[in-house]
Amino acid sequence: MGLTLCWDLSKQYKIVEMKLLAQQRDLQAKIPDIEKCLDIVAALQAKKALGEALIADFELSEGIYSRAKIEDTDSVCLWLGANVMLEYSCDEANALLKKNLENAKASLEVLVADLQFLRDQQTITQVTIARVFNWDVHQRRSKQAVKET
């Protein structure tokens, strides 16, 4: 394997690593949000079962909040992304959020395994670069020694 090929592989591994790390950060931020949504849906269902109203503070804008009293609700609205919001029953929302949480955690596990594999490949590539360089230095010194004698 040539030194140029090894350098190219090393650069490609770095690019892939940066993409995977960005995906990992996104997933690590997404999981607590999903868990928080699950907690809120559970709180709504618990308050409904008790016949009580849920008092919630909503952020309207940065630093501006509004207080709401949520009474006996059978549905919630969930942001799906890309400015899309859908209304679900509490049970459907709970099931969807649990599924999304499981998928996000599974994706994170796969991503961590991919990152570990990539780091192993980077280490192998760096060792290969060092060996090729050392071999080249040894060959040049051998040729130099032959020329001098």
OpenMM code with the backbone's topology and positions (N, CA, C; nanometers):
from openmm import Vec3, app, unit

residues = "MET GLY LEU THR LEU CYS TRP ASP LEU SER LYS GLN TYR LYS ILE VAL GLU MET LYS LEU LEU ALA GLN GLN ARG ASP LEU GLN ALA LYS ILE PRO ASP ILE GLU LYS CYS LEU ASP ILE VAL ALA ALA LEU GLN ALA LYS LYS ALA LEU GLY GLU ALA LEU ILE ALA ASP PHE GLU LEU SER GLU GLY ILE TYR SER ARG ALA LYS ILE GLU ASP THR ASP SER VAL CYS LEU TRP LEU GLY ALA ASN VAL MET LEU GLU TYR SER CYS ASP GLU ALA ASN ALA LEU LEU LYS LYS ASN LEU GLU ASN ALA LYS ALA SER LEU GLU VAL LEU VAL ALA ASP LEU GLN PHE LEU ARG ASP GLN GLN THR ILE THR GLN VAL THR ILE ALA ARG VAL PHE ASN TRP ASP VAL HIS GLN ARG ARG SER LYS GLN ALA VAL LYS GLU THR".split()
positions = [
    Vec3(0.0852, -0.1168, 0.0000),
    Vec3(0.0000, 0.0000, 0.0000),
    Vec3(0.0896, 0.1230, 0.0000),
    Vec3(0.0667, 0.2142, -0.0942),
    Vec3(0.1499, 0.3328, -0.1044),
    Vec3(0.1176, 0.4339, 0.0034),
    Vec3(0.2151, 0.5210, 0.0270),
    Vec3(0.1992, 0.6239, 0.1287),
    Vec3(0.0866, 0.7199, 0.0931),
    Vec3(0.0734, 0.7533, -0.0354),
    Vec3(-0.0333, 0.8446, -0.0793),
    Vec3(-0.1704, 0.7832, -0.0536),
    Vec3(-0.1845, 0.6553, -0.0837),
    Vec3(-0.3109, 0.5865, -0.0599),
    Vec3(-0.3458, 0.5866, 0.0884),
    Vec3(-0.2472, 0.5646, 0.1725),
    Vec3(-0.2701, 0.5653, 0.3174),
    Vec3(-0.3130, 0.7034, 0.3652),
    Vec3(-0.2483, 0.8080, 0.3134),
    Vec3(-0.2858, 0.9443, 0.3524),
    Vec3(-0.4291, 0.9742, 0.3098),
    Vec3(-0.4660, 0.9315, 0.1884),
    Vec3(-0.6023, 0.9526, 0.1405),
    Vec3(-0.7036, 0.8803, 0.2284),
    Vec3(-0.6727, 0.7571, 0.2648),
    Vec3(-0.7608, 0.6819, 0.3544),
    Vec3(-0.7755, 0.7527, 0.4889),
    Vec3(-0.6651, 0.8016, 0.5393),
    Vec3(-0.6675, 0.8708, 0.6676),
    Vec3(-0.7573, 0.9944, 0.6615),
    Vec3(-0.7483, 1.0704, 0.5530),
    Vec3(-0.8326, 1.1895, 0.5361),
    Vec3(-0.9796, 1.1501, 0.5238),
    Vec3(-1.0076, 1.0440, 0.4487),
    Vec3(-1.1458, 0.9982, 0.4337),
    Vec3(-1.2029, 0.9514, 0.5675),
    Vec3(-1.1216, 0.8828, 0.6460),
    Vec3(-1.1665, 0.8381, 0.7769),
    Vec3(-1.2001, 0.9577, 0.8662),
    Vec3(-1.1200, 1.0627, 0.8588),
    Vec3(-1.1455, 1.1827, 0.9393),
    Vec3(-1.2783, 1.2472, 0.8993),
    Vec3(-1.3062, 1.2526, 0.7690),
    Vec3(-1.4313, 1.3116, 0.7206),
    Vec3(-1.5508, 1.2298, 0.7690),
    Vec3(-1.5416, 1.0991, 0.7565),
    Vec3(-1.6502, 1.0112, 0.8015),
    Vec3(-1.6679, 1.0232, 0.9523),
    Vec3(-1.5568, 1.0328, 1.0256),
    Vec3(-1.5649, 1.0461, 1.1705),
    Vec3(-1.6381, 1.1747, 1.2095),
    Vec3(-1.6093, 1.2838, 1.1399),
    Vec3(-1.6769, 1.4104, 1.1698),
    Vec3(-1.8278, 1.3986, 1.1466),
    Vec3(-1.8675, 1.3317, 1.0395),
    Vec3(-2.0103, 1.3131, 1.0111),
    Vec3(-2.0766, 1.2268, 1.1179),
    Vec3(-2.0103, 1.1190, 1.1566),
    Vec3(-2.0660, 1.0301, 1.2586),
    Vec3(-2.0761, 1.0994, 1.3945),
    Vec3(-1.9764, 1.1822, 1.4269),
    Vec3(-1.9808, 1.2548, 1.5541),
    Vec3(-2.0958, 1.3559, 1.5551),
    Vec3(-2.1221, 1.4191, 1.4401),
    Vec3(-2.2354, 1.5122, 1.4304),
    Vec3(-2.3672, 1.4373, 1.4494),
    Vec3(-2.3783, 1.3201, 1.3886),
    Vec3(-2.4998, 1.2387, 1.4062),
    Vec3(-2.5150, 1.1962, 1.5519),
    Vec3(-2.4036, 1.1628, 1.6154),
    Vec3(-2.4076, 1.1208, 1.7556),
    Vec3(-2.4552, 1.2362, 1.8445),
    Vec3(-2.4047, 1.3567, 1.8202),
    Vec3(-2.4486, 1.4731, 1.8981),
    Vec3(-2.5983, 1.4974, 1.8789),
    Vec3(-2.6458, 1.4847, 1.7546),
    Vec3(-2.7879, 1.5050, 1.7268),
    Vec3(-2.8738, 1.4031, 1.8016),
    Vec3(-2.8324, 1.2765, 1.7972),
    Vec3(-2.9085, 1.1723, 1.8666),
    Vec3(-2.9044, 1.1914, 2.0177),
    Vec3(-2.7889, 1.2306, 2.0695),
    Vec3(-2.7781, 1.2505, 2.2141),
    Vec3(-2.8634, 1.3681, 2.2600),
    Vec3(-2.8882, 1.4645, 2.1725),
    Vec3(-2.9770, 1.5753, 2.2067),
    Vec3(-3.1235, 1.5355, 2.1895),
    Vec3(-3.1495, 1.4468, 2.0957),
    Vec3(-3.2864, 1.4061, 2.0645),
    Vec3(-3.3463, 1.3150, 2.1724),
    Vec3(-3.2660, 1.2268, 2.2275),
    Vec3(-3.3152, 1.1288, 2.3252),
    Vec3(-3.3753, 1.1963, 2.4491),
    Vec3(-3.3095, 1.2954, 2.5117),
    Vec3(-3.3732, 1.3608, 2.6272),
    Vec3(-3.5025, 1.4344, 2.5899),
    Vec3(-3.5094, 1.4898, 2.4695),
    Vec3(-3.6314, 1.5561, 2.4252),
    Vec3(-3.7471, 1.4567, 2.4154),
    Vec3(-3.7200, 1.3404, 2.3600),
    Vec3(-3.8243, 1.2375, 2.3483),
    Vec3(-3.8684, 1.1918, 2.4875),
    Vec3(-3.7707, 1.1727, 2.5773),
    Vec3(-3.8041, 1.1304, 2.7139),
    Vec3(-3.8890, 1.2360, 2.7842),
    Vec3(-3.8566, 1.3634, 2.7616),
    Vec3(-3.9343, 1.4710, 2.8216),
    Vec3(-4.0775, 1.4707, 2.7678),
    Vec3(-4.0930, 1.4487, 2.6380),
    Vec3(-4.2270, 1.4405, 2.5782),
    Vec3(-4.3059, 1.3238, 2.6367),
    Vec3(-4.2399, 1.2109, 2.6556),
    Vec3(-4.3058, 1.0948, 2.7175),
    Vec3(-4.3529, 1.1279, 2.8590),
    Vec3(-4.2695, 1.1981, 2.9346),
    Vec3(-4.3064, 1.2373, 3.0702),
    Vec3(-4.4273, 1.3303, 3.0702),
    Vec3(-4.4307, 1.4214, 2.9747),
    Vec3(-4.5419, 1.5158, 2.9669),
    Vec3(-4.6718, 1.4441, 2.9318),
    Vec3(-4.6658, 1.3525, 2.8360),
    Vec3(-4.7865, 1.2758, 2.7999),
    Vec3(-4.8332, 1.1921, 2.9189),
    Vec3(-4.7400, 1.1339, 2.9915),
    Vec3(-4.7762, 1.0556, 3.1104),
    Vec3(-4.8388, 1.1450, 3.2166),
    Vec3(-4.7844, 1.2652, 3.2346),
    Vec3(-4.8411, 1.3588, 3.3323),
    Vec3(-4.9824, 1.3998, 3.2912),
    Vec3(-5.0035, 1.4237, 3.1626),
    Vec3(-5.1380, 1.4575, 3.1143),
    Vec3(-5.2363, 1.3445, 3.1425),
    Vec3(-5.1939, 1.2226, 3.1143),
    Vec3(-5.2814, 1.1070, 3.1377),
    Vec3(-5.3091, 1.0887, 3.2869),
    Vec3(-5.2080, 1.1107, 3.3711),
    Vec3(-5.2254, 1.0956, 3.5162),
    Vec3(-5.3219, 1.2013, 3.5696),
    Vec3(-5.3056, 1.3240, 3.5235),
    Vec3(-5.3943, 1.4313, 3.5684),
    Vec3(-5.5374, 1.4073, 3.5211),
    Vec3(-5.5517, 1.3540, 3.3996),
    Vec3(-5.6850, 1.3244, 3.3466),
    Vec3(-5.7513, 1.2153, 3.4318),
    Vec3(-5.6741, 1.1141, 3.4691),
    Vec3(-5.7276, 1.0042, 3.5502),
    Vec3(-5.7738, 1.0536, 3.6873),
    Vec3(-5.7026, 1.1534, 3.7407),
    Vec3(-5.7391, 1.2098, 3.8709),
    Vec3(-5.8484, 1.3155, 3.8584),
    Vec3(-5.8769, 1.3584, 3.7363),
    Vec3(-5.9776, 1.4617, 3.7146),
    Vec3(-5.9274, 1.6005, 3.7472),
    Vec3(-5.7956, 1.6179, 3.7493),
    Vec3(-5.7364, 1.7476, 3.7800),
    Vec3(-5.6877, 1.8147, 3.6522),
    Vec3(-5.6691, 1.9449, 3.6589),
    Vec3(-5.6134, 2.0198, 3.5464),
    Vec3(-5.4620, 2.0284, 3.5627),
    Vec3(-5.3914, 2.0314, 3.4522),
    Vec3(-5.2454, 2.0444, 3.4525),
    Vec3(-5.2115, 2.1903, 3.4242),
    Vec3(-5.1311, 2.2491, 3.5089),
    Vec3(-5.0864, 2.3867, 3.4887),
    Vec3(-4.9488, 2.3792, 3.4230),
    Vec3(-4.9347, 2.4455, 3.3086),
    Vec3(-4.8090, 2.4401, 3.2334),
    Vec3(-4.7663, 2.5800, 3.1929),
    Vec3(-4.6367, 2.6038, 3.1912),
    Vec3(-4.5797, 2.7298, 3.1427),
    Vec3(-4.5203, 2.7039, 3.0050),
    Vec3(-4.5631, 2.7844, 2.9086),
    Vec3(-4.5151, 2.7706, 2.7715),
    Vec3(-4.4274, 2.8887, 2.7364),
    Vec3(-4.3167, 2.8623, 2.6693),
    Vec3(-4.2304, 2.9709, 2.6230),
    Vec3(-4.2828, 3.0183, 2.4881),
    Vec3(-4.3289, 3.1416, 2.4843),
    Vec3(-4.3795, 3.1997, 2.3601),
    Vec3(-4.2667, 3.2556, 2.2753),
    Vec3(-4.1735, 3.3170, 2.3426),
    Vec3(-4.0581, 3.3762, 2.2778),
    Vec3(-3.9473, 3.3733, 2.3820),
    Vec3(-3.8289, 3.4108, 2.3439),
    Vec3(-3.7184, 3.4058, 2.4382),
    Vec3(-3.7472, 3.4956, 2.5582),
    Vec3(-3.7621, 3.4330, 2.6744),
    Vec3(-3.7866, 3.5081, 2.7966),
    Vec3(-3.9318, 3.5441, 2.8208),
    Vec3(-4.0225, 3.5090, 2.7305),
    Vec3(-4.1642, 3.5406, 2.7463),
    Vec3(-4.2415, 3.4093, 2.7598),
    Vec3(-4.3102, 3.3957, 2.8732),
    Vec3(-4.3827, 3.2721, 2.9026),
    Vec3(-4.5307, 3.3009, 2.9223),
    Vec3(-4.6101, 3.1993, 2.9021),
    Vec3(-4.7532, 3.2070, 2.9260),
    Vec3(-4.7930, 3.0840, 3.0064),
    Vec3(-4.8853, 3.1028, 3.0992),
    Vec3(-4.9322, 2.9916, 3.1816),
    Vec3(-5.0638, 2.9414, 3.1231),
    Vec3(-5.0770, 2.8093, 3.1156),
    Vec3(-5.1986, 2.7493, 3.0611),
    Vec3(-5.2520, 2.6451, 3.1577),
    Vec3(-5.3829, 2.6340, 3.1580),
    Vec3(-5.4497, 2.5324, 3.2384),
    Vec3(-5.5087, 2.4313, 3.1407),
    Vec3(-5.4563, 2.3084, 3.1460),
    Vec3(-5.4981, 2.2043, 3.0523),
    Vec3(-5.5926, 2.1107, 3.1260),
    Vec3(-5.7159, 2.1101, 3.0810),
    Vec3(-5.8176, 2.0281, 3.1461),
    Vec3(-5.8625, 1.9154, 3.0548),
    Vec3(-5.8768, 1.7993, 3.1099),
    Vec3(-5.9392, 1.6839, 3.0445),
    Vec3(-5.9155, 1.6772, 2.8932),
    Vec3(-5.7939, 1.6506, 2.8564),
    Vec3(-5.7616, 1.6423, 2.7140),
    Vec3(-5.7444, 1.4968, 2.6717),
    Vec3(-5.7898, 1.4666, 2.5523),
    Vec3(-5.7762, 1.3307, 2.4987),
    Vec3(-5.6675, 1.3225, 2.3921),
    Vec3(-5.6110, 1.4376, 2.3558),
    Vec3(-5.5135, 1.4372, 2.2468),
    Vec3(-5.4007, 1.5350, 2.2759),
    Vec3(-5.2890, 1.5125, 2.2067),
    Vec3(-5.1728, 1.6010, 2.2130),
    Vec3(-5.1242, 1.6250, 2.0709),
    Vec3(-5.0528, 1.7343, 2.0521),
    Vec3(-4.9934, 1.7639, 1.9221),
    Vec3(-4.8427, 1.7440, 1.9338),
    Vec3(-4.7865, 1.6741, 1.8383),
    Vec3(-4.6424, 1.6463, 1.8375),
    Vec3(-4.5790, 1.7077, 1.7135),
    Vec3(-4.4630, 1.7732, 1.7342),
    Vec3(-4.3853, 1.8224, 1.6204),
    Vec3(-4.3158, 1.7034, 1.5569),
    Vec3(-4.3335, 1.6878, 1.4272),
    Vec3(-4.2690, 1.5775, 1.3558),
    Vec3(-4.1444, 1.6237, 1.2821),
    Vec3(-4.1238, 1.7522, 1.2771),
    Vec3(-4.0101, 1.8086, 1.2062),
    Vec3(-4.0562, 1.8740, 1.0776),
    Vec3(-3.9703, 1.9553, 1.0191),
    Vec3(-3.9992, 2.0256, 0.8940),
    Vec3(-4.1290, 2.1061, 0.9052),
    Vec3(-4.1479, 2.1699, 1.0219),
    Vec3(-4.2667, 2.2517, 1.0486),
    Vec3(-4.3968, 2.1749, 1.0333),
    Vec3(-4.3959, 2.0492, 1.0729),
    Vec3(-4.5153, 1.9651, 1.0656),
    Vec3(-4.5542, 1.9245, 1.2082),
    Vec3(-4.6808, 1.9482, 1.2406),
    Vec3(-4.7339, 1.9094, 1.3707),
    Vec3(-4.8608, 1.8284, 1.3467),
    Vec3(-4.8717, 1.7148, 1.4166),
    Vec3(-4.9905, 1.6310, 1.4041),
    Vec3(-5.0525, 1.6073, 1.5408),
    Vec3(-5.1822, 1.5916, 1.5409),
    Vec3(-5.2542, 1.5639, 1.6641),
    Vec3(-5.2726, 1.4130, 1.6793),
    Vec3(-5.2402, 1.3632, 1.7971),
    Vec3(-5.2524, 1.2215, 1.8287),
    Vec3(-5.3327, 1.2077, 1.9575),
    Vec3(-5.3967, 1.0930, 1.9730),
    Vec3(-5.4553, 1.0629, 2.1032),
    Vec3(-5.3385, 1.0392, 2.1989),
    Vec3(-5.3646, 1.0506, 2.3266),
    Vec3(-5.2563, 1.0334, 2.4245),
    Vec3(-5.1926, 0.8950, 2.4140),
    Vec3(-5.2744, 0.7925, 2.3916),
    Vec3(-5.2213, 0.6566, 2.3792),
    Vec3(-5.1360, 0.6411, 2.2541),
    Vec3(-5.1832, 0.6976, 2.1418),
    Vec3(-5.1061, 0.6908, 2.0173),
    Vec3(-4.9747, 0.7677, 2.0307),
    Vec3(-4.9817, 0.8850, 2.0945),
    Vec3(-4.8609, 0.9655, 2.1142),
    Vec3(-4.7611, 0.8917, 2.2017),
    Vec3(-4.8102, 0.8285, 2.3071),
    Vec3(-4.7244, 0.7517, 2.3967),
    Vec3(-4.6551, 0.6381, 2.3204),
    Vec3(-4.7333, 0.5653, 2.2391),
    Vec3(-4.6761, 0.4543, 2.1617),
    Vec3(-4.5740, 0.5058, 2.0605),
    Vec3(-4.6067, 0.6151, 1.9915),
    Vec3(-4.5150, 0.6718, 1.8921),
    Vec3(-4.3861, 0.7199, 1.9566),
    Vec3(-4.3986, 0.7888, 2.0687),
    Vec3(-4.2795, 0.8394, 2.1375),
    Vec3(-4.1920, 0.7264, 2.1900),
    Vec3(-4.2541, 0.6206, 2.2428),
    Vec3(-4.1759, 0.5050, 2.2894),
    Vec3(-4.1012, 0.4393, 2.1735),
    Vec3(-4.1705, 0.4271, 2.0594),
    Vec3(-4.1065, 0.3685, 1.9405),
    Vec3(-3.9903, 0.4561, 1.8944),
    Vec3(-4.0119, 0.5883, 1.8921),
    Vec3(-3.9055, 0.6803, 1.8513),
    Vec3(-3.7870, 0.6754, 1.9472),
    Vec3(-3.8158, 0.6603, 2.0762),
    Vec3(-3.7086, 0.6516, 2.1754),
    Vec3(-3.6276, 0.5239, 2.1563),
    Vec3(-3.6957, 0.4123, 2.1341),
    Vec3(-3.6252, 0.2857, 2.1098),
    Vec3(-3.5395, 0.2948, 1.9840),
    Vec3(-3.5958, 0.3540, 1.8770),
    Vec3(-3.5201, 0.3682, 1.7521),
    Vec3(-3.3990, 0.4583, 1.7704),
    Vec3(-3.4157, 0.5676, 1.8440),
    Vec3(-3.3045, 0.6596, 1.8661),
    Vec3(-3.1940, 0.5929, 1.9475),
    Vec3(-3.2318, 0.5178, 2.0511),
    Vec3(-3.1307, 0.4486, 2.1322),
    Vec3(-3.0596, 0.3396, 2.0516),
    Vec3(-3.1355, 0.2677, 1.9681),
    Vec3(-3.0739, 0.1651, 1.8832),
    Vec3(-2.9791, 0.2295, 1.7820),
    Vec3(-3.0205, 0.3407, 1.7244),
    Vec3(-2.9345, 0.4118, 1.6281),
    Vec3(-2.8078, 0.4609, 1.6957),
    Vec3(-2.8213, 0.5077, 1.8192),
    Vec3(-2.7038, 0.5552, 1.8925),
    Vec3(-2.6065, 0.4414, 1.9197),
    Vec3(-2.6583, 0.3244, 1.9545),
    Vec3(-2.5712, 0.2084, 1.9775),
    Vec3(-2.4956, 0.1697, 1.8505),
    Vec3(-2.5670, 0.1690, 1.7381),
    Vec3(-2.5028, 0.1361, 1.6097),
    Vec3(-2.3976, 0.2406, 1.5763),
    Vec3(-2.4304, 0.3660, 1.6017),
    Vec3(-2.3380, 0.4754, 1.5727),
    Vec3(-2.2110, 0.4654, 1.6567),
    Vec3(-2.2269, 0.4304, 1.7837),
    Vec3(-2.1106, 0.4142, 1.8716),
    Vec3(-2.0231, 0.2990, 1.8220),
    Vec3(-2.0861, 0.1905, 1.7792),
    Vec3(-2.0095, 0.0770, 1.7248),
    Vec3(-1.9380, 0.1173, 1.5955),
    Vec3(-2.0060, 0.1930, 1.5109),
    Vec3(-1.9427, 0.2400, 1.3866),
    Vec3(-1.8243, 0.3313, 1.4158),
    Vec3(-1.8394, 0.4183, 1.5148),
    Vec3(-1.7286, 0.5069, 1.5523),
    Vec3(-1.6098, 0.4277, 1.6053),
    Vec3(-1.6365, 0.3250, 1.6846),
    Vec3(-1.5275, 0.2426, 1.7365),
    Vec3(-1.4556, 0.1697, 1.6229),
    Vec3(-1.5334, 0.1151, 1.5291),
    Vec3(-1.4735, 0.0485, 1.4133),
    Vec3(-1.3889, 0.1476, 1.3334),
    Vec3(-1.4416, 0.2674, 1.3140),
    Vec3(-1.3700, 0.3696, 1.2380),
    Vec3(-1.2399, 0.4081, 1.3083),
    Vec3(-1.2451, 0.4211, 1.4399),
    Vec3(-1.1226, 0.4548, 1.5142),
    Vec3(-1.0190, 0.3426, 1.5038),
    Vec3(-1.0660, 0.2183, 1.5049),
    Vec3(-0.9742, 0.1055, 1.4851),
    Vec3(-0.9096, 0.1130, 1.3473),
    Vec3(-0.9898, 0.1444, 1.2457),
    Vec3(-0.9370, 0.1559, 1.1097),
    Vec3(-0.8374, 0.2703, 1.0993),
    Vec3(-0.8646, 0.3814, 1.1689),
    Vec3(-0.7706, 0.4936, 1.1675),
    Vec3(-0.6376, 0.4536, 1.2313),
    Vec3(-0.6460, 0.3789, 1.3410),
    Vec3(-0.5233, 0.3333, 1.4071),
    Vec3(-0.4437, 0.2415, 1.3149),
    Vec3(-0.5125, 0.1493, 1.2493),
    Vec3(-0.4458, 0.0570, 1.1562),
    Vec3(-0.3805, 0.1349, 1.0429),
    Vec3(-0.4518, 0.2342, 0.9912),
    Vec3(-0.3981, 0.3147, 0.8815),
    Vec3(-0.2758, 0.3935, 0.9267),
    Vec3(-0.2805, 0.4518, 1.0460),
    Vec3(-0.1660, 0.5271, 1.0966),
    Vec3(-0.0453, 0.4370, 1.1190),
    Vec3(-0.0680, 0.3167, 1.1687),
    Vec3(0.0424, 0.2209, 1.1873),
    Vec3(0.1000, 0.1818, 1.0513),
    Vec3(0.0107, 0.1621, 0.9532),
    Vec3(0.0570, 0.1270, 0.8181),
    Vec3(0.1402, 0.2394, 0.7588),
    Vec3(0.0965, 0.3628, 0.7767),
    Vec3(0.1733, 0.4782, 0.7275),
    Vec3(0.3117, 0.4799, 0.7909),
    Vec3(0.3165, 0.4582, 0.9217),
    Vec3(0.4453, 0.4576, 0.9915),
    Vec3(0.5354, 0.3455, 0.9408),
    Vec3(0.4783, 0.2276, 0.9176),
    Vec3(0.5583, 0.1142, 0.8697),
    Vec3(0.6107, 0.1384, 0.7284),
    Vec3(0.5235, 0.1920, 0.6420),
    Vec3(0.5673, 0.2212, 0.5045),
    Vec3(0.6761, 0.3275, 0.5057),
    Vec3(0.6594, 0.4295, 0.5871),
    Vec3(0.7602, 0.5345, 0.5960),
    Vec3(0.8926, 0.4776, 0.6474),
    Vec3(0.8854, 0.3970, 0.7520),
    Vec3(1.0078, 0.3367, 0.8075),
    Vec3(1.0738, 0.2437, 0.7060),
    Vec3(0.9925, 0.1672, 0.6325),
    Vec3(1.0480, 0.0790, 0.5292),
    Vec3(1.1200, 0.1617, 0.4231),
    Vec3(1.0566, 0.2741, 0.3824),
    Vec3(1.1163, 0.3620, 0.2811),
    Vec3(1.2487, 0.4208, 0.3311),
    Vec3(1.2519, 0.4631, 0.4574),
    Vec3(1.3753, 0.5167, 0.5158),
    Vec3(1.4831, 0.4089, 0.5167),
    Vec3(1.4464, 0.2866, 0.5537),
    Vec3(1.5414, 0.1755, 0.5566),
    Vec3(1.5955, 0.1484, 0.4155),
    Vec3(1.5098, 0.1484, 0.3149),
    Vec3(1.5525, 0.1251, 0.1766),
    Vec3(1.6484, 0.2342, 0.1294),
    Vec3(1.6184, 0.3581, 0.1616),
    Vec3(1.7068, 0.4686, 0.1207),
    Vec3(1.8428, 0.4583, 0.1881),
    Vec3(1.8425, 0.4220, 0.3153),
    Vec3(1.9709, 0.4067, 0.3862),
    Vec3(2.0505, 0.2903, 0.3285),
    Vec3(1.9827, 0.1823, 0.2910),
    Vec3(2.0518, 0.0666, 0.2303),
    Vec3(2.1136, 0.1073, 0.0979),
    Vec3(2.0362, 0.1789, 0.0152),
    Vec3(2.0905, 0.2254, -0.1136),
    Vec3(2.2072, 0.3206, -0.0945),
    Vec3(2.1966, 0.4068, 0.0060),
    Vec3(2.3039, 0.5044, 0.0362),
    Vec3(2.4305, 0.4291, 0.0800),
    Vec3(2.4114, 0.3249, 0.1609),
    Vec3(2.5261, 0.2464, 0.2089),
    Vec3(2.5918, 0.1724, 0.0939),
    Vec3(2.5134, 0.1235, -0.0037),
    Vec3(2.5684, 0.0518, -0.1186),
    Vec3(2.6484, 0.1485, -0.2065),
    Vec3(2.5967, 0.2700, -0.2251),
    Vec3(2.6651, 0.3705, -0.3080),
    Vec3(2.7971, 0.4126, -0.2455),
    Vec3(2.8029, 0.4196, -0.1134),
    Vec3(2.9227, 0.4641, -0.0438),
    Vec3(3.0315, 0.3569, -0.0417),
    Vec3(2.9944, 0.2306, -0.0566),
    Vec3(3.0969, 0.1263, -0.0528),
    Vec3(3.1452, 0.0871, -0.1883),
] * unit.nanometer
topology = app.Topology()
chain = topology.addChain("A")
for resn in residues:
    res = topology.addResidue(resn, chain)
    for name in ("N", "CA", "C"):
        topology.addAtom(name, app.Element.getBySymbol(name[0]), res)
